Amino acid sequence: MSRSLGLTAEARSAVFAPLAGPGRSEQVEQRMREAIVLGLVGHGERLPRETELARQFGVAVSTVREALDALRGQGLVRTTRGRDGGSFITSSPEGQRELLAARLSRFSRAQLHDLALQLGAISGSVAATAATRATSSDLDSLRSIAESIDFGDEVSARRGEALFRVEVAAAAQSPRLVAEELRLQAEFGPLLWFGMRDQALRDTVRDAQLALIDALARRDAARARAIVDEQLAALAAGAISISDAHRHAATQAASTDAAPQSILTLDDCASLVVETLDTVFEALGRARDAFATTLAGLAHPITRAALDDSVRALAEAELSAGAQLVIGAGFVATPGFVDDAAWHLAWWVRQAGDPLVQRLPPRQLAVVEDPESEFFRDYTRLEWWRGVASGEASHVTGPYVDYLCTDEFILTLTMPVLDSAGAQPGVAGVDVTVSALEARFLPAFARLGERVTLVNAASRVVLSTDPTIAAGTLLPEGGDRVSCGTLPLALVRH
């Protein structure tokens, strides 16, 4: 059957597929909002009735109603009553573009690079598999789609790329890969494809599509995967450029002082790093000292509940005081210190949710603390514990992926908690996101007009003014280096 740039049955079913996990209105809202922005449902289209949407999403009618209320508040949906009434899409291309720009500006460079990496893991596997399974009919379909896209038009290019990727996934003949490709497209695709407002990037996408068809025809799986990786890297760089421009415009309009005006040299940049993290350490030290005082007054044996009660207010205060940087805070007990738990983390994490959804209050971290469980993790083996347990007064760990707490790319700052006898009942710490550090440092670093990259002692990238250098990668040796005081960080000009 011939295909067009219209919505395929596969893509439409993905929009209204049942939600994974608890049915929250925010999830329904996000799924539908992304479908609107991606163009999978168009202006003026009537949505299914609330009861039908609830059935398709696998949630309660009240959950759908809350999501629709939120979408109406964003001007994306209007609802009328009567025989011909219902909920209708009201988003124009201009409105979609503004919504995407606002959403994109809330994602850091680290998150966008990671997003491209995640998409590449799936899309690359899809392309490599399609190279071994695509038929001549599949290739004809892909050629037809590529030829029908007007790459001179942004909307046509975005929608065409979305459909092209779905068809490549279909050619891979893997239901799970198709479902995952569609899920990632619906959730994150628009963020990367938004960069296709640039004609040069649209031309890059067109060339990548044609090259991928050729690789599939040649059964060259390695080349197919490489083409996808190169294309996603280009899309990520384009999205980052737009995000930077939008964020800069918003910052200028608000006349904030987020980026100090005094940055003139690389030494100034290093001073900003030191000043920022020293401020975090000072706040952590005050909280640590207050907790040590509170801890000394607790009745023994100390229970998990008593410990949590004594830490909660201080941790939440840390999250509040460090609102722009800190995402997690608390106390980690030395094994055996708590009477009714051999291992225990009294830790609170900021809940951001979707960037366009209202922030939620901090939640206490729940981890497996039973050492007999296969999911147990011995935190005393981790660097942020070992650094201060070895006698350091403070320690910076990272950047790393915090799979225990936040699932974010972070730096962890820790300090030992000592009792009056000099024993160490545990470690106090905070988690600082790389995303927040980007927002703090990159506008200032950009004033140098040069490529500047912040790295740790192992030359792992924390952040860079170069949009092609991803956080977490290793920076080759070379370039001018300036140490950031006594911190295990350095700035590299290259």
Kinemage of the C-alpha trace (Angstrom):
@kinemage 1
@onewidth
@group {chain A} dominant
@subgroup {mainchain}
@vectorlist {calphas} color= white
{ca met a 1} P 0.000 0.000 0.000
{ca ser a 2} L 1.368 3.429 -0.862
{ca arg a 3} L 2.220 5.728 2.031
{ca ser a 4} L 2.006 9.505 2.350
{ca leu a 5} L 3.012 12.073 4.908
{ca gly a 6} L -0.258 11.463 6.705
{ca leu a 7} L -0.439 9.768 10.087
{ca thr a 8} L 0.236 6.043 9.902
{ca ala a 9} L -1.878 3.604 11.857
{ca glu a 10} L 1.209 2.522 13.795
{ca ala a 11} L 2.062 6.055 14.907
{ca arg a 12} L -1.503 6.892 15.860
{ca ser a 13} L -1.848 3.744 17.942
{ca ala a 14} L 1.361 4.709 19.773
{ca val a 15} L -0.119 8.081 20.767
{ca phe a 16} L -3.067 6.456 22.496
{ca ala a 17} L -1.310 3.302 23.718
{ca pro a 18} L -1.767 2.319 27.396
{ca leu a 19} L 0.548 4.112 29.787
{ca ala a 20} L 3.287 2.238 31.584
{ca gly a 21} L 3.151 2.505 35.358
{ca pro a 22} L 0.661 4.480 37.432
{ca gly a 23} L -1.891 6.422 35.409
{ca arg a 24} L -1.143 10.033 36.295
{ca ser a 25} L -2.710 12.979 34.515
{ca glu a 26} L 0.761 14.425 33.853
{ca gln a 27} L 1.638 11.354 31.769
{ca val a 28} L -1.530 11.640 29.713
{ca glu a 29} L -0.941 15.367 29.307
{ca gln a 30} L 2.643 14.868 28.175
{ca arg a 31} L 1.751 12.122 25.689
{ca met a 32} L -0.991 14.215 24.099
{ca arg a 33} L 1.013 17.432 24.142
{ca glu a 34} L 3.914 15.787 22.339
{ca ala a 35} L 1.505 14.270 19.789
{ca ile a 36} L 0.113 17.735 19.095
{ca val a 37} L 3.561 19.304 18.744
{ca leu a 38} L 4.796 16.463 16.533
{ca gly a 39} L 1.760 16.877 14.303
{ca leu a 40} L 0.399 13.389 14.927
{ca val a 41} L -2.921 15.049 15.722
{ca gly a 42} L -3.686 18.232 13.842
{ca his a 43} L -5.398 21.573 14.291
{ca gly a 44} L -9.177 21.227 14.411
{ca glu a 45} L -9.156 17.462 14.950
{ca arg a 46} L -11.704 16.099 17.391
{ca leu a 47} L -10.253 13.925 20.144
{ca pro a 48} L -11.981 10.718 21.254
{ca arg a 49} L -14.445 11.141 24.108
{ca glu a 50} L -13.091 11.138 27.662
{ca thr a 51} L -14.358 7.618 28.337
{ca glu a 52} L -12.707 6.316 25.158
{ca leu a 53} L -9.420 8.103 25.930
{ca ala a 54} L -9.484 6.636 29.439
{ca arg a 55} L -9.973 3.155 27.996
{ca gln a 56} L -7.159 3.566 25.467
{ca phe a 57} L -4.689 5.004 27.984
{ca gly a 58} L -5.737 2.516 30.656
{ca val a 59} L -6.489 5.225 33.235
{ca ala a 60} L -9.498 6.623 35.074
{ca val a 61} L -11.811 9.117 33.361
{ca ser a 62} L -10.924 11.673 36.053
{ca thr a 63} L -7.246 11.347 35.071
{ca val a 64} L -8.045 12.125 31.433
{ca arg a 65} L -10.233 15.035 32.517
{ca glu a 66} L -7.366 16.556 34.531
{ca ala a 67} L -5.014 16.198 31.558
{ca leu a 68} L -7.496 17.859 29.207
{ca asp a 69} L -7.962 20.707 31.691
{ca ala a 70} L -4.196 21.283 31.652
{ca leu a 71} L -4.077 21.194 27.839
{ca arg a 72} L -6.947 23.685 27.675
{ca gly a 73} L -4.993 25.954 30.008
{ca gln a 74} L -2.043 25.791 27.565
{ca gly a 75} L -4.306 26.712 24.641
{ca leu a 76} L -3.797 23.362 22.923
{ca val a 77} L -7.356 22.041 23.294
{ca arg a 78} L -10.819 23.640 23.311
{ca thr a 79} L -14.004 21.900 24.455
{ca thr a 80} L -17.552 22.615 23.309
{ca arg a 81} L -20.854 21.140 24.441
{ca gly a 82} L -23.843 19.852 22.515
{ca arg a 83} L -24.489 17.171 19.913
{ca asp a 84} L -21.513 18.221 17.797
{ca gly a 85} L -19.386 19.106 20.805
{ca gly a 86} L -16.226 17.537 22.140
{ca ser a 87} L -12.552 18.367 22.617
{ca phe a 88} L -10.686 19.741 19.596
{ca ile a 89} L -7.024 20.483 18.897
{ca thr a 90} L -6.390 24.228 18.629
{ca ser a 91} L -2.629 24.421 18.251
{ca ser a 92} L -1.318 26.340 15.246
{ca pro a 93} L 2.166 25.767 13.787
{ca glu a 94} L 3.252 29.044 15.405
{ca gly a 95} L 1.874 27.965 18.769
{ca gln a 96} L 3.554 24.577 18.459
{ca arg a 97} L 6.856 26.252 17.654
{ca glu a 98} L 6.661 28.499 20.714
{ca leu a 99} L 5.715 25.587 22.955
{ca leu a 100} L 8.639 23.543 21.656
{ca ala a 101} L 11.069 26.431 22.087
{ca ala a 102} L 9.988 26.901 25.688
{ca arg a 103} L 10.254 23.189 26.425
{ca leu a 104} L 13.585 22.883 24.647
{ca ser a 105} L 15.092 25.731 26.655
{ca arg a 106} L 14.411 23.783 29.848
{ca phe a 107} L 16.625 20.903 28.750
{ca ser a 108} L 20.341 21.202 29.375
{ca arg a 109} L 23.047 20.349 26.888
{ca ala a 110} L 23.861 17.234 28.889
{ca gln a 111} L 20.233 16.092 28.685
{ca leu a 112} L 19.981 16.758 24.957
{ca his a 113} L 23.232 14.898 24.227
{ca asp a 114} L 21.998 12.021 26.367
{ca leu a 115} L 18.683 12.083 24.552
{ca ala a 116} L 20.465 11.741 21.217
{ca leu a 117} L 22.475 8.861 22.692
{ca gln a 118} L 19.298 7.102 23.845
{ca leu a 119} L 17.600 7.606 20.499
{ca gly a 120} L 20.754 6.397 18.782
{ca ala a 121} L 20.799 3.200 20.827
{ca ile a 122} L 17.313 2.361 19.578
{ca ser a 123} L 17.351 3.952 16.127
{ca gly a 124} L 20.828 2.603 15.436
{ca ser a 125} L 19.733 -0.924 16.318
{ca val a 126} L 16.596 -0.421 14.237
{ca ala a 127} L 18.647 0.642 11.209
{ca ala a 128} L 21.194 -2.157 11.628
{ca thr a 129} L 18.425 -4.741 11.933
{ca ala a 130} L 16.535 -3.292 8.966
{ca ala a 131} L 19.699 -3.709 6.894
{ca thr a 132} L 19.383 -7.477 7.346
{ca arg a 133} L 15.588 -7.711 6.975
{ca ala a 134} L 14.337 -4.977 4.630
{ca thr a 135} L 12.761 -6.170 1.385
{ca ser a 136} L 12.745 -4.371 -1.950
{ca ser a 137} L 9.176 -3.305 -1.164
{ca asp a 138} L 10.354 -1.771 2.130
{ca leu a 139} L 13.067 0.145 0.291
{ca asp a 140} L 10.576 1.387 -2.297
{ca ser a 141} L 8.358 2.653 0.520
{ca leu a 142} L 11.267 4.504 2.133
{ca arg a 143} L 12.244 6.060 -1.207
{ca ser a 144} L 8.653 7.162 -1.752
{ca ile a 145} L 8.550 8.857 1.659
{ca ala a 146} L 11.907 10.584 1.139
{ca glu a 147} L 10.825 11.858 -2.290
{ca ser a 148} L 7.504 13.191 -0.968
{ca ile a 149} L 9.068 15.345 1.766
{ca asp a 150} L 9.387 19.042 1.017
{ca phe a 151} L 12.689 19.793 2.708
{ca gly a 152} L 12.192 23.452 1.984
{ca asp a 153} L 9.393 23.434 4.548
{ca glu a 154} L 10.089 22.926 8.254
{ca val a 155} L 6.809 21.199 9.117
{ca ser a 156} L 6.999 18.842 6.146
{ca ala a 157} L 10.610 17.966 7.038
{ca arg a 158} L 9.783 17.227 10.678
{ca arg a 159} L 6.741 15.123 9.896
{ca gly a 160} L 8.498 13.387 7.059
{ca glu a 161} L 11.443 12.464 9.272
{ca ala a 162} L 9.056 11.080 11.890
{ca leu a 163} L 7.295 8.887 9.337
{ca phe a 164} L 10.592 7.836 7.744
{ca arg a 165} L 11.881 6.582 11.103
{ca val a 166} L 8.672 4.655 11.735
{ca glu a 167} L 8.994 2.961 8.352
{ca val a 168} L 12.628 2.012 8.999
{ca ala a 169} L 11.491 0.475 12.297
{ca ala a 170} L 8.727 -1.410 10.499
{ca ala a 171} L 11.301 -2.746 8.030
{ca ala a 172} L 13.295 -4.127 10.981
{ca gln a 173} L 10.392 -6.531 11.654
{ca ser a 174} L 10.652 -6.201 15.441
{ca pro a 175} L 7.485 -5.249 17.356
{ca arg a 176} L 9.475 -4.180 20.405
{ca leu a 177} L 11.834 -1.956 18.414
{ca val a 178} L 8.893 -0.377 16.599
{ca ala a 179} L 7.120 0.317 19.907
{ca glu a 180} L 10.246 1.810 21.484
{ca glu a 181} L 11.034 3.931 18.425
{ca leu a 182} L 7.503 5.318 18.492
{ca arg a 183} L 7.616 5.943 22.233
{ca leu a 184} L 10.857 7.890 22.002
{ca gln a 185} L 9.584 9.831 19.002
{ca ala a 186} L 6.403 10.832 20.798
{ca glu a 187} L 8.218 11.781 23.987
{ca phe a 188} L 11.418 13.400 22.769
{ca gly a 189} L 11.575 13.469 18.983
{ca pro a 190} L 10.143 16.988 18.644
{ca leu a 191} L 12.910 18.394 20.824
{ca leu a 192} L 15.629 17.243 18.435
{ca trp a 193} L 13.671 17.808 15.232
{ca phe a 194} L 12.880 21.362 16.243
{ca gly a 195} L 16.349 22.201 14.990
{ca met a 196} L 15.106 21.489 11.470
{ca arg a 197} L 13.863 25.056 11.252
{ca asp a 198} L 17.377 25.544 9.857
{ca gln a 199} L 17.604 24.780 6.127
{ca ala a 200} L 21.161 23.456 6.341
{ca leu a 201} L 20.081 20.928 8.962
{ca arg a 202} L 17.097 19.888 6.860
{ca asp a 203} L 19.493 19.263 3.976
{ca thr a 204} L 21.623 17.137 6.317
{ca val a 205} L 18.556 15.084 7.256
{ca arg a 206} L 17.629 14.624 3.586
{ca asp a 207} L 21.133 13.407 2.735
{ca ala a 208} L 21.086 11.063 5.750
{ca gln a 209} L 17.793 9.524 4.651
{ca leu a 210} L 19.111 8.834 1.147
{ca ala a 211} L 22.389 7.450 2.524
{ca leu a 212} L 20.483 5.201 4.927
{ca ile a 213} L 18.314 3.806 2.120
{ca asp a 214} L 21.493 3.035 0.191
{ca ala a 215} L 23.064 1.315 3.226
{ca leu a 216} L 19.922 -0.785 3.733
{ca ala a 217} L 19.946 -1.781 0.060
{ca arg a 218} L 23.594 -2.852 0.406
{ca arg a 219} L 22.843 -4.822 3.608
{ca asp a 220} L 25.514 -2.738 5.348
{ca ala a 221} L 24.380 -2.790 8.985
{ca ala a 222} L 27.473 -1.020 10.338
{ca arg a 223} L 27.102 1.842 7.885
{ca ala a 224} L 23.369 2.125 8.626
{ca arg a 225} L 24.055 2.477 12.331
{ca ala a 226} L 26.829 5.042 11.734
{ca ile a 227} L 24.543 7.177 9.554
{ca val a 228} L 21.921 7.293 12.298
{ca asp a 229} L 24.516 8.247 14.928
{ca glu a 230} L 25.916 11.047 12.740
{ca gln a 231} L 22.453 12.390 11.980
{ca leu a 232} L 21.366 12.402 15.622
{ca ala a 233} L 24.574 14.180 16.632
{ca ala a 234} L 23.796 16.890 14.065
{ca leu a 235} L 20.201 17.161 15.285
{ca ala a 236} L 21.368 17.438 18.908
{ca ala a 237} L 23.815 20.213 17.989
{ca gly a 238} L 21.033 22.051 16.145
{ca ala a 239} L 18.651 21.718 19.088
{ca ile a 240} L 21.341 22.947 21.476
{ca ser a 241} L 21.995 26.033 19.345
{ca ile a 242} L 18.288 26.927 19.339
{ca ser a 243} L 17.973 26.196 23.058
{ca asp a 244} L 20.965 28.430 23.812
{ca ala a 245} L 19.524 31.265 21.734
{ca his a 246} L 16.083 30.981 23.353
{ca arg a 247} L 17.531 30.815 26.858
{ca his a 248} L 19.824 33.781 26.169
{ca ala a 249} L 16.913 35.862 24.886
{ca ala a 250} L 14.836 34.973 27.936
{ca thr a 251} L 17.721 35.823 30.264
{ca gln a 252} L 18.306 39.170 28.579
{ca ala a 253} L 14.603 40.010 28.717
{ca ala a 254} L 14.480 39.188 32.419
{ca ser a 255} L 17.730 41.125 33.054
{ca thr a 256} L 18.930 38.453 35.480
{ca asp a 257} L 22.442 38.250 36.916
{ca ala a 258} L 22.732 34.481 36.315
{ca ala a 259} L 25.813 35.079 34.171
{ca pro a 260} L 28.308 37.398 35.873
{ca gln a 261} L 29.402 40.317 33.687
{ca ser a 262} L 32.972 40.309 35.029
{ca ile a 263} L 34.182 37.277 33.053
{ca leu a 264} L 37.223 38.387 31.078
{ca thr a 265} L 39.777 35.570 31.372
{ca leu a 266} L 39.987 31.827 31.922
{ca asp a 267} L 41.056 32.567 35.502
{ca asp a 268} L 37.783 34.478 35.979
{ca cys a 269} L 35.886 31.406 34.794
{ca ala a 270} L 37.794 29.235 37.262
{ca ser a 271} L 37.004 31.689 40.053
{ca leu a 272} L 33.306 31.435 39.236
{ca val a 273} L 33.461 27.645 39.527
{ca val a 274} L 35.264 27.857 42.866
{ca glu a 275} L 32.914 30.516 44.229
{ca thr a 276} L 29.821 28.535 43.222
{ca leu a 277} L 30.884 25.204 44.705
{ca asp a 278} L 32.378 26.838 47.801
{ca thr a 279} L 28.965 28.381 48.456
{ca val a 280} L 27.373 24.935 48.219
{ca phe a 281} L 29.997 23.470 50.546
{ca glu a 282} L 29.485 26.280 53.067
{ca ala a 283} L 25.746 25.591 53.194
{ca leu a 284} L 26.420 21.862 53.462
{ca gly a 285} L 28.860 22.461 56.307
{ca arg a 286} L 26.281 24.446 58.258
{ca ala a 287} L 23.681 21.751 57.747
{ca arg a 288} L 26.212 19.058 58.701
{ca asp a 289} L 27.092 20.864 61.942
{ca ala a 290} L 23.424 21.408 62.810
{ca phe a 291} L 22.692 17.750 62.193
{ca ala a 292} L 25.659 16.631 64.351
{ca thr a 293} L 24.238 18.724 67.201
{ca thr a 294} L 20.763 17.237 66.714
{ca leu a 295} L 22.211 13.733 66.479
{ca ala a 296} L 24.025 14.134 69.790
{ca gly a 297} L 20.689 14.749 71.493
{ca leu a 298} L 18.891 11.687 70.119
{ca ala a 299} L 18.088 8.869 72.500
{ca his a 300} L 19.999 5.645 71.924
{ca pro a 301} L 19.600 3.238 70.314
{ca ile a 302} L 18.890 5.428 67.295
{ca thr a 303} L 16.094 4.139 65.079
{ca arg a 304} L 15.583 4.729 61.383
{ca ala a 305} L 12.443 6.794 62.061
{ca ala a 306} L 14.207 9.009 64.595
{ca leu a 307} L 17.115 9.545 62.235
{ca asp a 308} L 14.813 10.464 59.352
{ca asp a 309} L 12.905 12.933 61.521
{ca ser a 310} L 16.130 14.652 62.526
{ca val a 311} L 17.416 14.884 58.928
{ca arg a 312} L 14.244 15.762 57.015
{ca ala a 313} L 13.996 19.470 57.850
{ca leu a 314} L 17.703 20.084 57.216
{ca ala a 315} L 17.636 18.199 53.906
{ca glu a 316} L 14.551 20.047 52.703
{ca ala a 317} L 16.156 23.333 53.740
{ca glu a 318} L 19.220 22.438 51.648
{ca leu a 319} L 16.984 21.724 48.659
{ca ser a 320} L 15.237 25.037 49.160
{ca ala a 321} L 18.377 27.125 49.702
{ca gly a 322} L 20.146 25.531 46.743
{ca ala a 323} L 17.073 25.593 44.512
{ca gln a 324} L 19.058 26.467 41.397
{ca leu a 325} L 21.741 23.816 41.869
{ca val a 326} L 20.901 21.128 44.422
{ca ile a 327} L 18.655 18.202 43.490
{ca gly a 328} L 19.289 15.857 46.441
{ca ala a 329} L 20.438 16.211 50.038
{ca gly a 330} L 20.671 14.204 53.232
{ca phe a 331} L 22.668 11.889 55.484
{ca val a 332} L 24.024 8.400 54.802
{ca ala a 333} L 24.607 6.296 57.904
{ca thr a 334} L 27.717 4.270 58.635
{ca pro a 335} L 26.678 0.593 58.478
{ca gly a 336} L 25.493 -0.502 61.920
{ca phe a 337} L 24.890 3.014 63.250
{ca val a 338} L 21.090 2.739 63.031
{ca asp a 339} L 19.638 0.174 65.409
{ca asp a 340} L 16.823 -1.216 63.238
{ca ala a 341} L 18.555 -0.962 59.837
{ca ala a 342} L 22.070 -2.189 59.110
{ca trp a 343} L 22.282 0.234 56.168
{ca his a 344} L 20.297 3.435 55.778
{ca leu a 345} L 20.089 6.552 53.595
{ca ala a 346} L 18.107 9.468 54.982
{ca trp a 347} L 18.019 11.322 51.687
{ca trp a 348} L 15.535 13.652 50.011
{ca val a 349} L 15.291 14.313 46.277
{ca arg a 350} L 13.751 17.214 44.422
{ca gln a 351} L 10.913 16.144 42.134
{ca ala a 352} L 10.919 18.186 38.950
{ca gly a 353} L 8.596 16.059 36.834
{ca asp a 354} L 7.988 17.166 33.265
{ca pro a 355} L 9.487 20.634 32.623
{ca leu a 356} L 6.056 22.097 31.817
{ca val a 357} L 4.312 20.536 34.810
{ca gln a 358} L 4.209 22.149 38.262
{ca arg a 359} L 7.061 21.043 40.487
{ca leu a 360} L 6.301 18.536 43.211
{ca pro a 361} L 7.518 18.613 46.832
{ca pro a 362} L 10.735 16.726 47.719
{ca arg a 363} L 10.385 12.987 48.245
{ca gln a 364} L 12.391 10.722 50.484
{ca leu a 365} L 14.596 8.322 48.600
{ca ala a 366} L 13.658 4.660 48.896
{ca val a 367} L 16.412 2.141 48.165
{ca val a 368} L 16.992 -1.516 48.945
{ca glu a 369} L 18.788 -1.674 52.306
{ca asp a 370} L 18.724 -5.434 52.808
{ca pro a 371} L 22.269 -6.730 52.140
{ca glu a 372} L 20.810 -10.150 51.290
{ca ser a 373} L 18.870 -8.754 48.322
{ca glu a 374} L 20.292 -9.053 44.809
{ca phe a 375} L 19.347 -5.388 44.310
{ca phe a 376} L 21.358 -4.179 47.311
{ca arg a 377} L 24.172 -1.724 46.597
{ca asp a 378} L 27.048 -1.231 49.053
{ca tyr a 379} L 27.370 2.556 49.144
{ca thr a 380} L 30.595 2.389 51.176
{ca arg a 381} L 32.314 1.277 47.966
{ca leu a 382} L 31.297 4.429 46.132
{ca glu a 383} L 33.693 7.346 45.674
{ca trp a 384} L 31.554 9.945 47.429
{ca trp a 385} L 31.702 7.785 50.586
{ca arg a 386} L 35.304 6.655 50.298
{ca gly a 387} L 36.568 10.211 49.744
{ca val a 388} L 35.499 11.523 53.146
{ca ala a 389} L 35.828 8.167 54.936
{ca ser a 390} L 39.553 8.303 54.150
{ca gly a 391} L 39.955 11.523 56.124
{ca glu a 392} L 39.198 14.283 53.619
{ca ala a 393} L 37.311 17.274 55.017
{ca ser a 394} L 35.225 17.450 51.838
{ca his a 395} L 35.014 15.641 48.538
{ca val a 396} L 33.615 16.190 45.029
{ca thr a 397} L 32.571 13.129 43.044
{ca gly a 398} L 31.594 13.117 39.412
{ca pro a 399} L 30.305 13.814 36.966
{ca tyr a 400} L 28.457 10.507 36.980
{ca val a 401} L 25.004 9.038 36.449
{ca asp a 402} L 23.308 8.833 39.834
{ca tyr a 403} L 21.414 5.566 39.418
{ca leu a 404} L 20.901 5.218 43.181
{ca cys a 405} L 19.010 8.460 43.715
{ca thr a 406} L 18.121 10.866 40.947
{ca asp a 407} L 18.879 9.186 37.603
{ca glu a 408} L 20.503 12.517 36.720
{ca phe a 409} L 24.005 13.418 35.593
{ca ile a 410} L 25.462 14.999 38.732
{ca leu a 411} L 28.318 16.005 40.981
{ca thr a 412} L 28.037 14.841 44.598
{ca leu a 413} L 29.557 16.997 47.346
{ca thr a 414} L 30.127 15.208 50.651
{ca met a 415} L 31.479 15.973 54.128
{ca pro a 416} L 32.000 13.626 57.115
{ca val a 417} L 29.701 13.848 60.140
{ca leu a 418} L 31.677 13.374 63.361
{ca asp a 419} L 30.487 12.898 66.937
{ca ser a 420} L 32.107 14.324 70.066
{ca ala a 421} L 34.381 11.299 70.347
{ca gly a 422} L 35.666 11.702 66.803
{ca ala a 423} L 33.762 8.688 65.436
{ca gln a 424} L 32.005 9.023 62.093
{ca pro a 425} L 28.299 8.054 62.235
{ca gly a 426} L 27.906 8.863 58.571
{ca val a 427} L 28.270 11.254 55.658
{ca ala a 428} L 26.326 14.416 54.803
{ca gly a 429} L 26.025 15.424 51.188
{ca val a 430} L 24.220 17.118 48.346
{ca asp a 431} L 23.768 16.296 44.683
{ca val a 432} L 24.324 19.113 42.174
{ca thr a 433} L 23.070 18.545 38.637
{ca val a 434} L 25.248 19.162 35.623
{ca ser a 435} L 22.181 20.763 34.044
{ca ala a 436} L 22.109 23.424 36.746
{ca leu a 437} L 25.855 24.017 36.449
{ca glu a 438} L 25.439 24.544 32.711
{ca ala a 439} L 22.819 27.209 33.354
{ca arg a 440} L 25.158 28.888 35.837
{ca phe a 441} L 28.468 28.655 33.966
{ca leu a 442} L 27.930 28.496 30.198
{ca pro a 443} L 26.566 32.038 29.676
{ca ala a 444} L 29.574 33.393 31.574
{ca phe a 445} L 32.109 31.152 29.843
{ca ala a 446} L 30.685 32.125 26.458
{ca arg a 447} L 31.872 35.688 27.024
{ca leu a 448} L 35.438 34.533 26.407
{ca gly a 449} L 34.514 33.805 22.789
{ca glu a 450} L 36.552 30.582 22.907
{ca arg a 451} L 35.926 26.882 23.442
{ca val a 452} L 36.079 26.244 27.171
{ca thr a 453} L 35.478 22.859 28.795
{ca leu a 454} L 35.187 22.014 32.499
{ca val a 455} L 36.654 18.597 33.328
{ca asn a 456} L 37.364 16.543 36.431
{ca ala a 457} L 40.722 15.092 37.437
{ca ala a 458} L 40.283 12.201 34.993
{ca ser a 459} L 39.543 14.650 32.110
{ca arg a 460} L 35.881 13.610 32.069
{ca val a 461} L 33.766 16.454 30.720
{ca val a 462} L 31.379 18.210 33.085
{ca leu a 463} L 30.269 20.820 30.552
{ca ser a 464} L 31.563 22.675 27.522
{ca thr a 465} L 30.790 25.774 25.506
{ca asp a 466} L 31.274 23.564 22.432
{ca pro a 467} L 27.817 22.049 21.695
{ca thr a 468} L 29.411 18.991 20.076
{ca ile a 469} L 31.271 17.980 23.263
{ca ala a 470} L 28.962 15.915 25.460
{ca ala a 471} L 29.111 15.739 29.236
{ca gly a 472} L 30.567 12.449 30.423
{ca thr a 473} L 32.944 12.026 27.491
{ca leu a 474} L 36.714 12.077 27.934
{ca leu a 475} L 38.526 15.167 26.662
{ca pro a 476} L 41.813 14.453 24.865
{ca glu a 477} L 44.949 15.917 26.368
{ca gly a 478} L 46.048 19.343 25.235
{ca gly a 479} L 44.947 22.932 25.518
{ca asp a 480} L 45.493 25.504 28.238
{ca arg a 481} L 44.419 24.222 31.669
{ca val a 482} L 43.570 26.244 34.743
{ca ser a 483} L 42.870 24.500 38.041
{ca cys a 484} L 39.734 25.434 39.959
{ca gly a 485} L 41.401 26.111 43.304
{ca thr a 486} L 41.653 22.957 45.406
{ca leu a 487} L 38.645 21.378 43.699
{ca pro a 488} L 39.355 18.298 41.541
{ca leu a 489} L 38.231 20.278 38.503
{ca ala a 490} L 39.980 22.210 35.759
{ca leu a 491} L 39.055 24.450 32.851
{ca val a 492} L 40.516 23.713 29.435
{ca arg a 493} L 40.749 26.229 26.613
{ca his a 494} L 41.147 24.443 23.282
